[in-house]
Amino acid sequence: MRKSDFNFNLPKELIAQEPPVERGTSRLLQLDRNSGALQDRLFADLPQLLKADDMLVINDTRVLPARLHGIKDSGGRIEILVERVEGVHHFIAQCRSSKPPRPGQKLILEGNAKMRVVGRRGEFYELETEGPESVIQLLDRIGHMPLPPYIGRDDQPQDHERYQTVYAVQPGAVAAPTAGLHFDARLLDLLRARGIEIVPVTLHVGAGTFQPLRVDDVRAHRMHRERIDIGADSARRINAAKAAGRRIVAVGTTVVRVLESMAHASRGREGVESGSGETDIFIFPGYRFRVVDGLITNFHLPESTLLMLVCAFAGTESVLAAYRHAIEKRYRFFSYGDAMLVLPAV
């Protein structure tokens, strides 16, 4: 299985650079998981497209304003993208500068914030803030929203709201779970009024989500580890739904990865375990899904692990045919783009 098996040609003008004027006004391409049949919809149609007893599982991670700009004490410019906050004053990050920062080097950021390079950890750097401000407080004060590299502009004030789901409560992500960006409070209320149960889990999306595959053989790729959590109440509700034969519909590939990572290890048991930890699960065609029955997802980059997950769920030929249809019909792609709903016909 080669990464080129998941390539497609995308016109640059279809990469959404701005969110829609209002949440929930995006288009929605419905894909039958069994037959590959397609229907053009609107995201606002979602309550009518789901069954009254379906369960939606959402990712309640909150995106940190994780991009920082400053200079090294040597005078060179540096850009920092926080990967993970590990303590009140301690975090790991990717750093971009003309010369790599050295352990012990001081950094001076916007707003006169100061920090020190502690050391190196693989491709990441360990950094420590100086002064009374915590990392979270510093990011809230001077951080920029970490828009993906395919959005060719600096972040704007609106991105602090729109590159964030309306149900984001657990701070820790450096990229948004973008399938959730389409939901507003009114749509969530309509879904609940239909009897659709909405349950939260958490995956703190890391910067590794944008890393391209550097190997041609898909099976040789290794994912970055990301933090996940399923609370006891969420696990109980998910397991009750599975036991009752109800469909579990994941809002985004991040939710798929949480649920499949926490699936019961023992054969014959359906559902998930509660708890916290890390996952580096890589789902590509050939994977047997144990929890997820349906998927709401945005359109993903060519040759990306996210596209491979969707292909594993609905079949590579069907998904790539859906992408060709979306391109022909001028759907908007990637984080601020339109969405796809993948469900079995019955």
C-alpha positions in Angstrom: 0.0 0.0 0.0 1.6 3.2 -1.2 0.9 6.8 -0.2 0.4 7.6 -3.9 -2.7 5.4 -3.7 -4.4 8.2 -1.8 -3.4 11.1 -4.1 -5.8 13.4 -6.0 -5.5 16.7 -7.8 -7.1 19.6 -6.0 -7.5 23.0 -7.6 -5.9 25.5 -5.2 -8.9 27.8 -5.3 -11.0 25.1 -3.5 -8.9 25.4 -0.4 -11.1 27.4 2.0 -9.2 30.4 3.4 -12.0 31.8 5.5 -14.8 30.2 7.5 -18.4 30.5 6.2 -20.2 33.6 7.3 -22.2 31.6 9.8 -21.6 28.2 11.3 -23.8 25.4 9.9 -24.2 26.9 6.4 -21.6 24.7 4.8 -22.5 22.0 2.2 -22.6 18.3 3.2 -21.8 15.4 0.8 -23.6 12.3 2.0 -21.7 9.0 1.2 -23.4 5.6 1.6 -20.8 3.5 3.3 -22.2 0.3 1.7 -22.9 1.3 -1.9 -20.8 4.4 -2.4 -23.9 6.4 -3.5 -23.6 10.1 -3.2 -26.1 12.9 -2.4 -25.5 16.6 -2.2 -26.9 18.1 1.0 -26.5 21.0 3.4 -25.0 20.7 6.8 -28.2 22.1 8.2 -30.0 18.9 6.9 -28.1 16.8 9.5 -30.9 16.3 12.0 -33.1 14.8 9.3 -30.2 12.5 8.0 -29.6 10.8 11.3 -31.9 8.4 13.2 -33.6 9.5 16.3 -31.7 7.1 18.4 -28.2 7.7 16.9 -25.4 8.9 19.2 -23.1 11.7 18.2 -19.7 11.6 19.8 -17.8 14.9 19.8 -14.3 16.0 20.7 -14.4 18.7 23.3 -10.7 19.7 23.1 -10.0 23.4 23.1 -7.4 24.9 20.7 -4.7 26.9 22.4 -3.4 30.1 20.7 -0.2 28.1 20.3 1.8 30.1 17.8 4.4 32.6 19.3 6.8 35.0 17.7 9.9 36.5 19.1 13.7 36.8 18.9 16.6 34.8 20.4 19.1 36.6 22.6 21.4 36.4 19.7 19.0 38.6 17.7 17.6 36.0 15.2 13.9 35.7 14.7 12.1 32.6 16.0 8.6 31.2 15.6 7.4 28.7 18.2 4.5 26.3 17.8 3.5 24.7 21.1 3.0 21.0 20.9 2.1 20.1 24.5 1.9 21.9 27.8 3.6 19.7 30.4 3.6 21.9 33.5 2.7 25.3 34.8 5.9 26.8 33.1 7.1 23.9 31.0 6.1 22.9 27.5 7.5 21.3 24.3 7.3 22.9 20.9 8.5 23.1 17.3 10.8 26.0 16.7 11.6 27.6 13.4 14.6 29.9 13.1 17.6 30.4 10.8 19.8 28.6 13.3 18.5 26.0 15.8 18.2 27.4 19.4 20.7 26.1 21.9 20.0 24.7 25.4 20.1 27.6 27.9 19.4 30.2 25.3 17.0 33.0 26.2 14.1 33.9 24.0 12.2 37.2 24.1 8.7 37.1 22.7 5.9 39.6 21.9 4.6 41.4 25.0 8.1 41.1 26.6 7.5 37.5 27.6 10.7 35.6 28.3 11.5 32.0 28.2 14.5 29.6 28.2 15.4 26.7 26.0 15.8 23.7 28.3 16.8 21.1 25.8 15.9 19.0 22.8 13.5 16.1 22.6 13.6 14.5 19.1 12.2 17.1 16.7 10.8 19.1 19.5 12.4 21.6 22.0 11.7 21.8 25.7 11.1 25.3 26.8 10.3 27.0 30.2 8.7 30.4 30.8 10.2 32.9 33.1 8.2 35.0 35.5 4.9 34.4 37.3 2.8 33.7 34.2 1.9 30.2 33.4 2.2 28.8 29.9 -1.6 28.9 29.4 -1.8 32.5 30.7 1.1 33.5 28.4 -0.6 31.9 25.4 -3.9 33.6 26.2 -2.1 37.0 26.3 0.1 36.9 23.3 -0.5 33.7 21.4 -1.8 33.5 17.8 -4.2 30.8 16.6 -2.3 28.1 14.9 -4.0 28.1 11.5 -2.9 25.3 9.2 -0.1 25.9 6.7 -2.5 25.7 3.7 -4.4 28.8 5.0 -2.2 31.5 3.4 -2.7 34.3 5.8 -2.0 35.4 9.4 -4.6 34.7 12.0 -7.3 37.4 12.5 -9.5 38.1 15.6 -12.4 36.1 14.1 -10.2 33.0 14.1 -10.0 33.0 17.9 -13.7 32.1 17.8 -14.2 30.3 14.5 -11.1 28.0 14.6 -12.8 26.6 17.8 -15.8 24.4 18.2 -18.7 25.9 20.2 -18.4 23.0 22.7 -14.6 23.3 23.3 -13.9 23.1 27.0 -10.7 21.1 27.6 -7.6 23.2 26.6 -4.7 21.4 25.0 -5.0 21.1 21.2 -2.9 23.0 18.7 -5.2 22.2 15.8 -9.0 22.2 15.6 -11.1 19.0 15.3 -12.5 20.6 12.2 -15.6 18.5 11.6 -17.0 20.1 14.8 -16.6 23.6 13.5 -19.9 23.3 11.6 -22.1 23.0 14.7 -23.7 25.9 16.4 -25.9 25.9 19.5 -29.1 25.9 17.5 -28.1 22.8 15.5 -27.1 21.0 18.7 -30.5 21.8 20.2 -32.3 20.5 17.1 -30.3 17.3 17.2 -31.1 16.8 20.9 -34.8 17.5 20.2 -34.7 14.7 17.7 -33.6 12.4 20.4 -30.0 12.2 19.3 -27.6 11.8 22.3 -24.4 13.9 22.2 -21.5 12.6 24.2 -18.0 14.2 24.7 -14.6 12.6 24.5 -11.2 14.3 24.3 -8.2 14.1 21.9 -5.8 17.0 22.1 -4.8 17.4 18.4 -1.0 17.8 18.0 1.0 19.6 15.3 1.8 16.2 13.9 -1.6 16.1 12.3 -0.1 18.3 9.5 3.1 16.3 9.0 3.3 14.5 5.6 4.2 10.9 5.3 7.9 10.6 4.8 7.8 7.0 3.7 6.3 5.5 0.5 5.1 2.3 2.2 2.0 3.4 4.3 2.6 0.6 6.8 6.0 2.0 7.8 4.5 5.3 9.0 4.5 6.1 12.7 2.0 8.6 14.1 2.8 11.3 16.8 1.4 10.4 20.2 -1.6 12.5 21.3 -3.4 12.7 24.6 -6.9 11.2 24.9 -9.5 10.9 27.6 -12.9 9.2 27.9 -14.7 10.0 31.1 -16.6 7.3 33.1 -20.0 8.8 32.2 -19.2 9.1 28.5 -18.0 5.5 28.4 -21.1 4.3 30.2 -23.4 6.1 27.7 -21.4 4.8 24.7 -21.5 1.3 25.9 -25.2 1.4 26.6 -25.8 2.7 23.1 -23.7 -0.1 21.6 -25.5 -2.7 23.7 -28.8 -1.4 22.5 -27.7 -1.6 18.8 -27.7 2.1 18.3 -25.4 3.7 15.8 -22.3 5.6 17.1 -21.5 8.5 14.7 -18.1 10.1 15.3 -17.8 13.8 14.7 -14.3 13.9 13.1 -11.4 11.6 12.6 -10.1 12.5 16.1 -13.2 11.0 17.7 -12.7 7.8 15.6 -9.1 7.5 16.9 -10.2 8.0 20.5 -13.0 5.4 20.3 -11.0 2.8 18.5 -8.0 3.3 20.8 -10.2 2.8 23.8 -12.2 -0.1 22.4 -12.5 -3.1 24.8 -9.5 -5.3 24.4 -11.4 -8.5 25.0 -13.2 -10.2 22.2 -17.0 -10.3 22.4 -17.3 -7.1 24.3 -18.6 -4.0 22.5 -17.9 -0.4 23.6 -15.0 1.4 25.2 -13.0 1.6 28.4 -12.9 4.9 30.3 -9.6 6.5 31.2 -6.8 8.8 30.1 -3.6 8.2 28.2 -2.0 8.6 24.8 -2.6 7.1 21.4 -0.6 6.7 18.3 -3.2 4.6 16.5 -2.8 4.7 12.7 -6.0 3.6 10.9 -5.6 2.8 7.2 -7.4 0.4 4.8 -7.7 -3.1 6.2 -8.5 -1.9 9.7 -11.6 -3.5 11.3 -13.7 -0.9 13.2 -15.0 -2.0 16.5 -16.9 1.0 17.8 -17.7 3.6 15.1 -20.7 3.1 12.7 -20.9 6.6 11.1 -18.6 9.5 10.5 -18.9 13.3 9.9 -15.6 14.6 8.5 -14.2 17.4 6.4 -12.3 16.9 3.2 -8.6 16.1 3.8 -5.3 16.6 2.2 -4.0 14.2 -0.5 -1.8 11.4 0.9 -2.7 12.4 4.5 -3.3 10.0 7.4 -6.7 11.6 7.8 -7.7 10.7 4.3 -6.4 7.1 4.8 -8.6 6.8 7.9 -11.7 7.8 5.9 -10.7 5.4 3.2 -10.4 2.6 5.8 -14.0 3.4 7.0 -15.8 3.8 3.6 -13.5 2.2 1.0 -10.7 3.8 -0.9 -12.5 3.7 -4.3 -15.7 5.1 -2.9 -14.0 7.9 -1.0 -11.8 9.0 -3.9 -14.9 9.0 -6.1 -16.6 11.2 -3.6 -13.6 13.5 -3.6 -13.7 13.7 -7.4 -17.4 14.6 -7.2 -16.7 17.2 -4.5 -14.1 18.8 -6.8 -16.4 18.8 -9.8 -19.2 20.4 -7.7 -16.9 23.0 -6.2 -17.0 21.9 -2.6 -14.7 23.8 -0.3 -11.8 21.8 1.2 -9.9 21.4 4.4 -10.3 23.1 7.8 -12.7 25.9 7.0 -14.3 23.9 4.2 -17.4 21.7 3.7 -18.2 18.4 5.2 -19.0 14.8 4.4 -21.4 12.4 6.2 -20.6 8.7 5.9 -23.3 6.3 7.0 -24.6 2.9 6.1 -27.8 3.0 4.1 -29.8 1.4 7.0 
